[in-house]
Amino acid sequence: MDRAQLASFLRTRREALQPEDVGLPRGPRRRTGGLRREEVATLSGMSTDYYSRLEQQRGPHPSEQMLAALARGLRLSLAERDHLFQLAGHAVPRRAGRADHVNPGMMRILDRMHDTPAQVVNHLGETLAQTAPAIALLGDETRYTGFARSAHHRWFTDPTARRLHPAQDHQAQSRLLVAHLHAAYTRDGRGSRAAALVDDLLARSPEFAQLWREHPVPAGYCPPKHFVHPEVGALELHCQTLVDPDQSQTLLVFTAVPGSPSDEKLRLLAVIGGQLV
C-alpha cells in the first residue's frame, strides 16, 4: 500500500469533482472548487473521519469493499478504479466480474434525477444505485447480500418481493425476469455469476424451472408497470431505460402521465420520502 500516492490520488480526484457533478448545490459559502471531504465520505457511505485519515496518510488499509465504495463516490472510470486498487495494495479485479462499478457517465445522469424514481441495475438484476424517490417507491434494493442482491432471485424465492405488484401481473413479470436471466446466462456462460444464480433458482423454484425450460426471450416493448404501494396505493408507471453496453448496466427511470393520479402519487412519495419496511 502506497499511502502517500493513495492520499494524493484521492485528494486530486476529490478536488476535480464539482458539486454539480454529483447533484449537490454549490451554495454561496463554498470558497473553493471541488468537493469537501465530508461530501465524498457521504457519497461513499463511510465516516468523514475514515476518509479524512486516508487523505492524511494515516488511515487503515482499506478493504476491496471500501475501495469500490470510494470509486463509486468519486465517480471514477474503470481505469481510475484499477489504479486506486493498485495504490491500496490490492490486485486489480477481473473486468468480467466487475458488474458493481457504475459507469461515471451513468452516475452523473442519476445525480441529476434527485426528484425522480431512478436506479442503475446490472444484467443480473442487482441494483447498484438509487435516487431517494426510487427508495421511497421500491425500498432500498442495495441493502441485500448474496443471491438476494438480484431482484430476479428474490422474485422467485422471497414472497415479500411480489407485494408491490398486483397478482394479475405476476405471471408476466415472472416470464420477463426469466427471459432476462436467460440472456445473461447465454452471454456469460458456465462458471459465471449468472450461471450460479440460475443453478440456485433451478434447485429452489419449480416456477422458475418450468419457465426456464420454455426459453423465453425479452420482448421489445415494455408495457406500463403497475404497483400497489403501502403508503399511496395503486400506481401505473412507465419505465424508460438507458443502456450502457460496455458495463451491461441499465438506468431505469419511472415516470407517470402528467396530471394523472399516479403522477400526483409520485409527487406525494417525493414528499413523504422514507423507504419500505
ChimeraX commands (.cxc) that place a marker at each C-alpha (Angstrom):
marker #1 position 0.00,0.00,0.00 radius 0.5
marker #1 position 1.44,3.35,-1.08 radius 0.5
marker #1 position -0.10,5.69,1.49 radius 0.5
marker #1 position 1.35,8.88,0.04 radius 0.5
marker #1 position 0.26,8.17,-3.53 radius 0.5
marker #1 position -3.14,6.90,-2.39 radius 0.5
marker #1 position -3.74,10.08,-0.39 radius 0.5
marker #1 position -2.62,12.26,-3.31 radius 0.5
marker #1 position -4.82,10.40,-5.79 radius 0.5
marker #1 position -7.90,10.67,-3.57 radius 0.5
marker #1 position -7.28,14.37,-3.00 radius 0.5
marker #1 position -6.83,15.21,-6.69 radius 0.5
marker #1 position -9.97,13.33,-7.68 radius 0.5
marker #1 position -11.98,14.95,-4.87 radius 0.5
marker #1 position -10.82,18.44,-5.85 radius 0.5
marker #1 position -11.57,17.80,-9.53 radius 0.5
marker #1 position -15.16,16.71,-8.82 radius 0.5
marker #1 position -17.62,19.60,-8.69 radius 0.5
marker #1 position -20.77,19.67,-6.52 radius 0.5
marker #1 position -22.91,19.87,-9.65 radius 0.5
marker #1 position -21.35,16.63,-10.89 radius 0.5
marker #1 position -22.93,14.69,-8.04 radius 0.5
marker #1 position -26.21,16.59,-7.76 radius 0.5
marker #1 position -25.16,18.80,-4.84 radius 0.5
marker #1 position -25.80,22.56,-4.63 radius 0.5
marker #1 position -22.68,24.71,-4.74 radius 0.5
marker #1 position -24.01,27.13,-2.15 radius 0.5
marker #1 position -22.86,30.73,-1.60 radius 0.5
marker #1 position -20.40,29.87,1.20 radius 0.5
marker #1 position -18.24,27.42,-0.78 radius 0.5
marker #1 position -14.86,29.13,-1.11 radius 0.5
marker #1 position -13.02,26.62,-3.29 radius 0.5
marker #1 position -13.90,24.29,-6.12 radius 0.5
marker #1 position -14.22,20.57,-5.73 radius 0.5
marker #1 position -15.96,18.52,-3.08 radius 0.5
marker #1 position -15.43,18.63,0.66 radius 0.5
marker #1 position -14.13,15.55,2.44 radius 0.5
marker #1 position -17.41,15.05,4.26 radius 0.5
marker #1 position -19.27,15.09,0.93 radius 0.5
marker #1 position -17.06,12.37,-0.54 radius 0.5
marker #1 position -17.47,10.35,2.65 radius 0.5
marker #1 position -21.25,10.60,2.42 radius 0.5
marker #1 position -21.27,9.67,-1.28 radius 0.5
marker #1 position -19.08,6.66,-0.46 radius 0.5
marker #1 position -21.09,5.51,2.56 radius 0.5
marker #1 position -18.31,5.90,5.13 radius 0.5
marker #1 position -17.48,8.22,8.02 radius 0.5
marker #1 position -15.76,11.54,7.41 radius 0.5
marker #1 position -13.06,10.53,9.89 radius 0.5
marker #1 position -12.27,7.34,7.95 radius 0.5
marker #1 position -11.98,9.16,4.65 radius 0.5
marker #1 position -10.01,12.04,6.12 radius 0.5
marker #1 position -7.43,9.68,7.59 radius 0.5
marker #1 position -6.89,8.13,4.16 radius 0.5
marker #1 position -6.14,11.55,2.68 radius 0.5
marker #1 position -3.84,12.31,5.64 radius 0.5
marker #1 position -1.77,9.13,5.09 radius 0.5
marker #1 position -2.72,7.70,8.46 radius 0.5
marker #1 position -5.75,5.62,7.68 radius 0.5
marker #1 position -6.17,1.83,7.85 radius 0.5
marker #1 position -5.59,-0.48,4.92 radius 0.5
marker #1 position -8.90,-0.15,3.03 radius 0.5
marker #1 position -10.67,-3.32,2.02 radius 0.5
marker #1 position -11.79,-4.04,-1.53 radius 0.5
marker #1 position -15.34,-3.18,-0.48 radius 0.5
marker #1 position -14.26,0.23,0.80 radius 0.5
marker #1 position -12.24,0.88,-2.36 radius 0.5
marker #1 position -15.23,0.00,-4.51 radius 0.5
marker #1 position -17.33,2.44,-2.48 radius 0.5
marker #1 position -14.71,5.16,-2.93 radius 0.5
marker #1 position -14.57,4.53,-6.67 radius 0.5
marker #1 position -18.34,4.95,-6.86 radius 0.5
marker #1 position -18.36,8.02,-4.61 radius 0.5
marker #1 position -15.62,9.73,-6.59 radius 0.5
marker #1 position -17.22,8.74,-9.92 radius 0.5
marker #1 position -14.02,7.03,-11.11 radius 0.5
marker #1 position -13.68,5.44,-14.51 radius 0.5
marker #1 position -12.70,1.78,-14.73 radius 0.5
marker #1 position -9.07,2.71,-15.42 radius 0.5
marker #1 position -9.05,5.03,-12.41 radius 0.5
marker #1 position -10.64,2.33,-10.28 radius 0.5
marker #1 position -7.88,-0.10,-11.30 radius 0.5
marker #1 position -5.29,2.49,-10.28 radius 0.5
marker #1 position -6.99,3.03,-6.93 radius 0.5
marker #1 position -6.88,-0.70,-6.17 radius 0.5
marker #1 position -3.20,-0.88,-7.07 radius 0.5
marker #1 position -2.26,2.10,-4.90 radius 0.5
marker #1 position -4.05,0.44,-1.97 radius 0.5
marker #1 position -2.07,-2.77,-2.47 radius 0.5
marker #1 position -4.90,-4.88,-3.90 radius 0.5
marker #1 position -4.94,-6.90,-7.08 radius 0.5
marker #1 position -6.98,-5.35,-9.86 radius 0.5
marker #1 position -10.33,-7.19,-10.03 radius 0.5
marker #1 position -11.11,-9.04,-13.23 radius 0.5
marker #1 position -13.11,-6.87,-15.63 radius 0.5
marker #1 position -15.57,-9.68,-16.33 radius 0.5
marker #1 position -16.68,-9.78,-12.70 radius 0.5
marker #1 position -16.97,-6.06,-12.15 radius 0.5
marker #1 position -20.65,-5.53,-12.65 radius 0.5
marker #1 position -20.77,-3.48,-9.42 radius 0.5
marker #1 position -18.91,-0.45,-10.76 radius 0.5
marker #1 position -21.34,2.13,-12.10 radius 0.5
marker #1 position -20.10,3.96,-15.18 radius 0.5
marker #1 position -19.30,7.59,-14.21 radius 0.5
marker #1 position -21.47,8.92,-17.03 radius 0.5
marker #1 position -24.39,6.88,-15.77 radius 0.5
marker #1 position -23.83,8.20,-12.25 radius 0.5
marker #1 position -23.77,11.79,-13.50 radius 0.5
marker #1 position -27.17,11.28,-15.09 radius 0.5
marker #1 position -28.53,9.64,-11.94 radius 0.5
marker #1 position -27.20,12.51,-9.79 radius 0.5
marker #1 position -29.34,14.95,-11.77 radius 0.5
marker #1 position -32.54,12.96,-11.19 radius 0.5
marker #1 position -32.89,13.68,-7.47 radius 0.5
marker #1 position -36.64,14.31,-7.82 radius 0.5
marker #1 position -37.38,11.22,-9.97 radius 0.5
marker #1 position -37.54,7.48,-9.15 radius 0.5
marker #1 position -34.49,6.14,-10.98 radius 0.5
marker #1 position -31.90,3.44,-10.39 radius 0.5
marker #1 position -28.98,1.67,-12.03 radius 0.5
marker #1 position -29.17,-2.12,-12.28 radius 0.5
marker #1 position -26.79,-4.65,-13.80 radius 0.5
marker #1 position -27.61,-7.55,-16.10 radius 0.5
marker #1 position -28.26,-9.84,-13.10 radius 0.5
marker #1 position -30.99,-7.62,-11.69 radius 0.5
marker #1 position -28.77,-6.24,-8.92 radius 0.5
marker #1 position -29.48,-2.63,-8.00 radius 0.5
marker #1 position -26.25,-0.63,-7.78 radius 0.5
marker #1 position -27.53,2.89,-7.08 radius 0.5
marker #1 position -30.90,4.55,-6.43 radius 0.5
marker #1 position -32.31,8.03,-6.10 radius 0.5
marker #1 position -34.23,8.86,-2.92 radius 0.5
marker #1 position -37.60,8.75,-4.76 radius 0.5
marker #1 position -36.72,5.27,-6.06 radius 0.5
marker #1 position -36.08,4.12,-2.50 radius 0.5
marker #1 position -39.42,5.62,-1.46 radius 0.5
marker #1 position -41.14,3.75,-4.30 radius 0.5
marker #1 position -39.32,0.40,-4.28 radius 0.5
marker #1 position -37.43,0.25,-1.00 radius 0.5
marker #1 position -33.66,0.18,-0.57 radius 0.5
marker #1 position -32.66,-2.52,-3.05 radius 0.5
marker #1 position -28.94,-2.03,-2.47 radius 0.5
marker #1 position -29.03,-3.48,1.05 radius 0.5
marker #1 position -29.18,-7.15,0.06 radius 0.5
marker #1 position -26.28,-9.59,0.00 radius 0.5
marker #1 position -25.53,-12.87,-1.76 radius 0.5
marker #1 position -28.00,-14.18,-4.32 radius 0.5
marker #1 position -30.65,-11.94,-2.75 radius 0.5
marker #1 position -28.94,-8.93,-4.32 radius 0.5
marker #1 position -30.68,-9.95,-7.55 radius 0.5
marker #1 position -34.30,-8.83,-7.84 radius 0.5
marker #1 position -34.74,-11.77,-10.20 radius 0.5
marker #1 position -33.68,-14.18,-7.45 radius 0.5
marker #1 position -35.82,-12.51,-4.79 radius 0.5
marker #1 position -38.87,-12.69,-7.05 radius 0.5
marker #1 position -38.76,-16.50,-7.08 radius 0.5
marker #1 position -37.53,-17.13,-3.51 radius 0.5
marker #1 position -38.96,-14.38,-1.30 radius 0.5
marker #1 position -42.78,-13.99,-1.25 radius 0.5
marker #1 position -42.47,-10.40,0.01 radius 0.5
marker #1 position -40.71,-9.43,-3.23 radius 0.5
marker #1 position -44.04,-9.58,-5.07 radius 0.5
marker #1 position -46.07,-7.45,-2.71 radius 0.5
marker #1 position -45.56,-4.26,-4.75 radius 0.5
marker #1 position -47.08,-5.82,-7.85 radius 0.5
marker #1 position -50.75,-6.77,-8.31 radius 0.5
marker #1 position -51.37,-10.52,-8.54 radius 0.5
marker #1 position -52.62,-10.34,-12.13 radius 0.5
marker #1 position -49.17,-9.12,-13.24 radius 0.5
marker #1 position -47.13,-11.83,-11.51 radius 0.5
marker #1 position -47.12,-14.34,-14.35 radius 0.5
marker #1 position -45.94,-11.83,-16.94 radius 0.5
marker #1 position -43.31,-10.47,-14.57 radius 0.5
marker #1 position -42.01,-13.98,-13.85 radius 0.5
marker #1 position -41.63,-14.70,-17.54 radius 0.5
marker #1 position -39.85,-11.40,-18.16 radius 0.5
marker #1 position -37.32,-11.97,-15.37 radius 0.5
marker #1 position -36.54,-15.50,-16.59 radius 0.5
marker #1 position -36.00,-14.11,-20.10 radius 0.5
marker #1 position -33.51,-11.58,-18.72 radius 0.5
marker #1 position -31.60,-14.29,-16.85 radius 0.5
marker #1 position -31.55,-16.46,-19.99 radius 0.5
marker #1 position -29.88,-13.60,-21.84 radius 0.5
marker #1 position -27.35,-13.09,-19.02 radius 0.5
marker #1 position -26.59,-16.81,-18.86 radius 0.5
marker #1 position -26.14,-17.06,-22.63 radius 0.5
marker #1 position -23.71,-14.14,-22.63 radius 0.5
marker #1 position -21.65,-15.11,-19.56 radius 0.5
marker #1 position -21.68,-18.92,-19.84 radius 0.5
marker #1 position -20.92,-21.67,-17.35 radius 0.5
marker #1 position -18.85,-20.75,-14.32 radius 0.5
marker #1 position -20.23,-17.21,-14.26 radius 0.5
marker #1 position -22.26,-15.44,-11.59 radius 0.5
marker #1 position -25.25,-15.70,-13.90 radius 0.5
marker #1 position -24.83,-19.49,-14.05 radius 0.5
marker #1 position -24.59,-19.75,-10.25 radius 0.5
marker #1 position -27.77,-17.69,-9.91 radius 0.5
marker #1 position -29.61,-19.88,-12.41 radius 0.5
marker #1 position -28.44,-23.12,-10.77 radius 0.5
marker #1 position -29.69,-21.96,-7.38 radius 0.5
marker #1 position -33.07,-20.93,-8.77 radius 0.5
marker #1 position -33.48,-24.20,-10.65 radius 0.5
marker #1 position -32.99,-26.05,-7.38 radius 0.5
marker #1 position -35.28,-23.83,-5.31 radius 0.5
marker #1 position -38.15,-22.70,-7.54 radius 0.5
marker #1 position -40.35,-25.05,-9.59 radius 0.5
marker #1 position -41.93,-21.99,-11.22 radius 0.5
marker #1 position -38.54,-20.77,-12.37 radius 0.5
marker #1 position -37.52,-24.24,-13.58 radius 0.5
marker #1 position -40.67,-24.56,-15.69 radius 0.5
marker #1 position -40.22,-21.15,-17.29 radius 0.5
marker #1 position -36.51,-21.78,-17.84 radius 0.5
marker #1 position -37.29,-24.85,-19.93 radius 0.5
marker #1 position -39.50,-22.71,-22.17 radius 0.5
marker #1 position -36.59,-20.42,-23.16 radius 0.5
marker #1 position -38.47,-17.09,-23.06 radius 0.5
marker #1 position -36.86,-14.06,-24.69 radius 0.5
marker #1 position -37.32,-10.41,-23.66 radius 0.5
marker #1 position -39.96,-8.52,-25.58 radius 0.5
marker #1 position -39.01,-5.32,-27.33 radius 0.5
marker #1 position -41.87,-3.33,-25.79 radius 0.5
marker #1 position -42.22,-2.65,-22.09 radius 0.5
marker #1 position -45.87,-2.08,-21.12 radius 0.5
marker #1 position -46.82,0.18,-18.21 radius 0.5
marker #1 position -45.88,-1.23,-14.82 radius 0.5
marker #1 position -48.41,-1.45,-12.01 radius 0.5
marker #1 position -47.54,-1.07,-8.35 radius 0.5
marker #1 position -49.51,-1.31,-5.13 radius 0.5
marker #1 position -47.62,0.91,-2.72 radius 0.5
marker #1 position -48.39,0.57,1.02 radius 0.5
marker #1 position -48.49,4.36,1.51 radius 0.5
marker #1 position -50.02,5.80,-1.67 radius 0.5
marker #1 position -51.86,2.83,-3.17 radius 0.5
marker #1 position -52.06,1.85,-6.84 radius 0.5
marker #1 position -49.76,3.43,-9.42 radius 0.5
marker #1 position -49.37,2.98,-13.16 radius 0.5
marker #1 position -45.86,3.96,-14.24 radius 0.5
marker #1 position -43.82,3.90,-17.42 radius 0.5
marker #1 position -40.26,2.62,-17.22 radius 0.5
marker #1 position -37.79,4.28,-19.57 radius 0.5
marker #1 position -34.36,2.68,-19.93 radius 0.5
marker #1 position -30.88,3.85,-20.84 radius 0.5
marker #1 position -28.43,1.00,-21.51 radius 0.5
marker #1 position -24.67,1.19,-21.14 radius 0.5
marker #1 position -23.47,-1.67,-23.40 radius 0.5
marker #1 position -19.89,-1.71,-22.09 radius 0.5
marker #1 position -20.94,-2.23,-18.48 radius 0.5
marker #1 position -24.09,-4.29,-19.04 radius 0.5
marker #1 position -25.92,-1.81,-16.84 radius 0.5
marker #1 position -29.24,-0.09,-17.31 radius 0.5
marker #1 position -30.63,3.14,-15.92 radius 0.5
marker #1 position -34.32,2.68,-15.12 radius 0.5
marker #1 position -36.46,5.82,-14.86 radius 0.5
marker #1 position -40.05,5.59,-13.61 radius 0.5
marker #1 position -42.49,8.26,-14.79 radius 0.5
marker #1 position -46.23,8.82,-14.80 radius 0.5
marker #1 position -48.51,10.58,-17.27 radius 0.5
marker #1 position -48.51,14.27,-16.23 radius 0.5
marker #1 position -51.61,15.23,-14.29 radius 0.5
marker #1 position -52.68,11.63,-13.74 radius 0.5
marker #1 position -53.46,10.19,-10.28 radius 0.5
marker #1 position -50.19,8.25,-10.47 radius 0.5
marker #1 position -48.30,11.48,-11.15 radius 0.5
marker #1 position -49.81,13.03,-8.04 radius 0.5
marker #1 position -48.88,9.96,-6.01 radius 0.5
marker #1 position -45.27,10.12,-7.20 radius 0.5
marker #1 position -45.14,13.73,-6.07 radius 0.5
marker #1 position -46.55,12.69,-2.71 radius 0.5
marker #1 position -43.92,9.96,-2.38 radius 0.5
marker #1 position -41.20,12.51,-3.03 radius 0.5
marker #1 position -42.51,14.49,-0.07 radius 0.5
marker #1 position -43.08,11.52,2.19 radius 0.5
marker #1 position -39.65,10.07,1.46 radius 0.5
marker #1 position -38.60,7.21,3.66 radius 0.5
marker #1 position -38.48,3.65,2.42 radius 0.5
marker #1 position -40.43,0.44,2.57 radius 0.5
marker #1 position -40.14,-1.71,5.66 radius 0.5
marker link #1:1,2 radius 0.2
marker link #1:2,3 radius 0.2
marker link #1:3,4 radius 0.2
marker link #1:4,5 radius 0.2
marker link #1:5,6 radius 0.2
marker link #1:6,7 radius 0.2
marker link #1:7,8 radius 0.2
marker link #1:8,9 radius 0.2
marker link #1:9,10 radius 0.2
marker link #1:10,11 radius 0.2
marker link #1:11,12 radius 0.2
marker link #1:12,13 radius 0.2
marker link #1:13,14 radius 0.2
marker link #1:14,15 radius 0.2
marker link #1:15,16 radius 0.2
marker link #1:16,17 radius 0.2
marker link #1:17,18 radius 0.2
marker link #1:18,19 radius 0.2
marker link #1:19,20 radius 0.2
marker link #1:20,21 radius 0.2
marker link #1:21,22 radius 0.2
marker link #1:22,23 radius 0.2
marker link #1:23,24 radius 0.2
marker link #1:24,25 radius 0.2
marker link #1:25,26 radius 0.2
marker link #1:26,27 radius 0.2
marker link #1:27,28 radius 0.2
marker link #1:28,29 radius 0.2
marker link #1:29,30 radius 0.2
marker link #1:30,31 radius 0.2
marker link #1:31,32 radius 0.2
marker link #1:32,33 radius 0.2
marker link #1:33,34 radius 0.2
marker link #1:34,35 radius 0.2
marker link #1:35,36 radius 0.2
marker link #1:36,37 radius 0.2
marker link #1:37,38 radius 0.2
marker link #1:38,39 radius 0.2
marker link #1:39,40 radius 0.2
marker link #1:40,41 radius 0.2
marker link #1:41,42 radius 0.2
marker link #1:42,43 radius 0.2
marker link #1:43,44 radius 0.2
marker link #1:44,45 radius 0.2
marker link #1:45,46 radius 0.2
marker link #1:46,47 radius 0.2
marker link #1:47,48 radius 0.2
marker link #1:48,49 radius 0.2
marker link #1:49,50 radius 0.2
marker link #1:50,51 radius 0.2
marker link #1:51,52 radius 0.2
marker link #1:52,53 radius 0.2
marker link #1:53,54 radius 0.2
marker link #1:54,55 radius 0.2
marker link #1:55,56 radius 0.2
marker link #1:56,57 radius 0.2
marker link #1:57,58 radius 0.2
marker link #1:58,59 radius 0.2
marker link #1:59,60 radius 0.2
marker link #1:60,61 radius 0.2
marker link #1:61,62 radius 0.2
marker link #1:62,63 radius 0.2
marker link #1:63,64 radius 0.2
marker link #1:64,65 radius 0.2
marker link #1:65,66 radius 0.2
marker link #1:66,67 radius 0.2
marker link #1:67,68 radius 0.2
marker link #1:68,69 radius 0.2
marker link #1:69,70 radius 0.2
marker link #1:70,71 radius 0.2
marker link #1:71,72 radius 0.2
marker link #1:72,73 radius 0.2
marker link #1:73,74 radius 0.2
marker link #1:74,75 radius 0.2
marker link #1:75,76 radius 0.2
marker link #1:76,77 radius 0.2
marker link #1:77,78 radius 0.2
marker link #1:78,79 radius 0.2
marker link #1:79,80 radius 0.2
marker link #1:80,81 radius 0.2
marker link #1:81,82 radius 0.2
marker link #1:82,83 radius 0.2
marker link #1:83,84 radius 0.2
marker link #1:84,85 radius 0.2
marker link #1:85,86 radius 0.2
marker link #1:86,87 radius 0.2
marker link #1:87,88 radius 0.2
marker link #1:88,89 radius 0.2
marker link #1:89,90 radius 0.2
marker link #1:90,91 radius 0.2
marker link #1:91,92 radius 0.2
marker link #1:92,93 radius 0.2
marker link #1:93,94 radius 0.2
marker link #1:94,95 radius 0.2
marker link #1:95,96 radius 0.2
marker link #1:96,97 radius 0.2
marker link #1:97,98 radius 0.2
marker link #1:98,99 radius 0.2
marker link #1:99,100 radius 0.2
marker link #1:100,101 radius 0.2
marker link #1:101,102 radius 0.2
marker link #1:102,103 radius 0.2
marker link #1:103,104 radius 0.2
marker link #1:104,105 radius 0.2
marker link #1:105,106 radius 0.2
marker link #1:106,107 radius 0.2
marker link #1:107,108 radius 0.2
marker link #1:108,109 radius 0.2
marker link #1:109,110 radius 0.2
marker link #1:110,111 radius 0.2
marker link #1:111,112 radius 0.2
marker link #1:112,113 radius 0.2
marker link #1:113,114 radius 0.2
marker link #1:114,115 radius 0.2
marker link #1:115,116 radius 0.2
marker link #1:116,117 radius 0.2
marker link #1:117,118 radius 0.2
marker link #1:118,119 radius 0.2
marker link #1:119,120 radius 0.2
marker link #1:120,121 radius 0.2
marker link #1:121,122 radius 0.2
marker link #1:122,123 radius 0.2
marker link #1:123,124 radius 0.2
marker link #1:124,125 radius 0.2
marker link #1:125,126 radius 0.2
marker link #1:126,127 radius 0.2
marker link #1:127,128 radius 0.2
marker link #1:128,129 radius 0.2
marker link #1:129,130 radius 0.2
marker link #1:130,131 radius 0.2
marker link #1:131,132 radius 0.2
marker link #1:132,133 radius 0.2
marker link #1:133,134 radius 0.2
marker link #1:134,135 radius 0.2
marker link #1:135,136 radius 0.2
marker link #1:136,137 radius 0.2
marker link #1:137,138 radius 0.2
marker link #1:138,139 radius 0.2
marker link #1:139,140 radius 0.2
marker link #1:140,141 radius 0.2
marker link #1:141,142 radius 0.2
marker link #1:142,143 radius 0.2
marker link #1:143,144 radius 0.2
marker link #1:144,145 radius 0.2
marker link #1:145,146 radius 0.2
marker link #1:146,147 radius 0.2
marker link #1:147,148 radius 0.2
marker link #1:148,149 radius 0.2
marker link #1:149,150 radius 0.2
marker link #1:150,151 radius 0.2
marker link #1:151,152 radius 0.2
marker link #1:152,153 radius 0.2
marker link #1:153,154 radius 0.2
marker link #1:154,155 radius 0.2
marker link #1:155,156 radius 0.2
marker link #1:156,157 radius 0.2
marker link #1:157,158 radius 0.2
marker link #1:158,159 radius 0.2
marker link #1:159,160 radius 0.2
marker link #1:160,161 radius 0.2
marker link #1:161,162 radius 0.2
marker link #1:162,163 radius 0.2
marker link #1:163,164 radius 0.2
marker link #1:164,165 radius 0.2
marker link #1:165,166 radius 0.2
marker link #1:166,167 radius 0.2
marker link #1:167,168 radius 0.2
marker link #1:168,169 radius 0.2
marker link #1:169,170 radius 0.2
marker link #1:170,171 radius 0.2
marker link #1:171,172 radius 0.2
marker link #1:172,173 radius 0.2
marker link #1:173,174 radius 0.2
marker link #1:174,175 radius 0.2
marker link #1:175,176 radius 0.2
marker link #1:176,177 radius 0.2
marker link #1:177,178 radius 0.2
marker link #1:178,179 radius 0.2
marker link #1:179,180 radius 0.2
marker link #1:180,181 radius 0.2
marker link #1:181,182 radius 0.2
marker link #1:182,183 radius 0.2
marker link #1:183,184 radius 0.2
marker link #1:184,185 radius 0.2
marker link #1:185,186 radius 0.2
marker link #1:186,187 radius 0.2
marker link #1:187,188 radius 0.2
marker link #1:188,189 radius 0.2
marker link #1:189,190 radius 0.2
marker link #1:190,191 radius 0.2
marker link #1:191,192 radius 0.2
marker link #1:192,193 radius 0.2
marker link #1:193,194 radius 0.2
marker link #1:194,195 radius 0.2
marker link #1:195,196 radius 0.2
marker link #1:196,197 radius 0.2
marker link #1:197,198 radius 0.2
marker link #1:198,199 radius 0.2
marker link #1:199,200 radius 0.2
marker link #1:200,201 radius 0.2
marker link #1:201,202 radius 0.2
marker link #1:202,203 radius 0.2
marker link #1:203,204 radius 0.2
marker link #1:204,205 radius 0.2
marker link #1:205,206 radius 0.2
marker link #1:206,207 radius 0.2
marker link #1:207,208 radius 0.2
marker link #1:208,209 radius 0.2
marker link #1:209,210 radius 0.2
marker link #1:210,211 radius 0.2
marker link #1:211,212 radius 0.2
marker link #1:212,213 radius 0.2
marker link #1:213,214 radius 0.2
marker link #1:214,215 radius 0.2
marker link #1:215,216 radius 0.2
marker link #1:216,217 radius 0.2
marker link #1:217,218 radius 0.2
marker link #1:218,219 radius 0.2
marker link #1:219,220 radius 0.2
marker link #1:220,221 radius 0.2
marker link #1:221,222 radius 0.2
marker link #1:222,223 radius 0.2
marker link #1:223,224 radius 0.2
marker link #1:224,225 radius 0.2
marker link #1:225,226 radius 0.2
marker link #1:226,227 radius 0.2
marker link #1:227,228 radius 0.2
marker link #1:228,229 radius 0.2
marker link #1:229,230 radius 0.2
marker link #1:230,231 radius 0.2
marker link #1:231,232 radius 0.2
marker link #1:232,233 radius 0.2
marker link #1:233,234 radius 0.2
marker link #1:234,235 radius 0.2
marker link #1:235,236 radius 0.2
marker link #1:236,237 radius 0.2
marker link #1:237,238 radius 0.2
marker link #1:238,239 radius 0.2
marker link #1:239,240 radius 0.2
marker link #1:240,241 radius 0.2
marker link #1:241,242 radius 0.2
marker link #1:242,243 radius 0.2
marker link #1:243,244 radius 0.2
marker link #1:244,245 radius 0.2
marker link #1:245,246 radius 0.2
marker link #1:246,247 radius 0.2
marker link #1:247,248 radius 0.2
marker link #1:248,249 radius 0.2
marker link #1:249,250 radius 0.2
marker link #1:250,251 radius 0.2
marker link #1:251,252 radius 0.2
marker link #1:252,253 radius 0.2
marker link #1:253,254 radius 0.2
marker link #1:254,255 radius 0.2
marker link #1:255,256 radius 0.2
marker link #1:256,257 radius 0.2
marker link #1:257,258 radius 0.2
marker link #1:258,259 radius 0.2
marker link #1:259,260 radius 0.2
marker link #1:260,261 radius 0.2
marker link #1:261,262 radius 0.2
marker link #1:262,263 radius 0.2
marker link #1:263,264 radius 0.2
marker link #1:264,265 radius 0.2
marker link #1:265,266 radius 0.2
marker link #1:266,267 radius 0.2
marker link #1:267,268 radius 0.2
marker link #1:268,269 radius 0.2
marker link #1:269,270 radius 0.2
marker link #1:270,271 radius 0.2
marker link #1:271,272 radius 0.2
marker link #1:272,273 radius 0.2
marker link #1:273,274 radius 0.2
marker link #1:274,275 radius 0.2
marker link #1:275,276 radius 0.2
marker link #1:276,277 radius 0.2
view
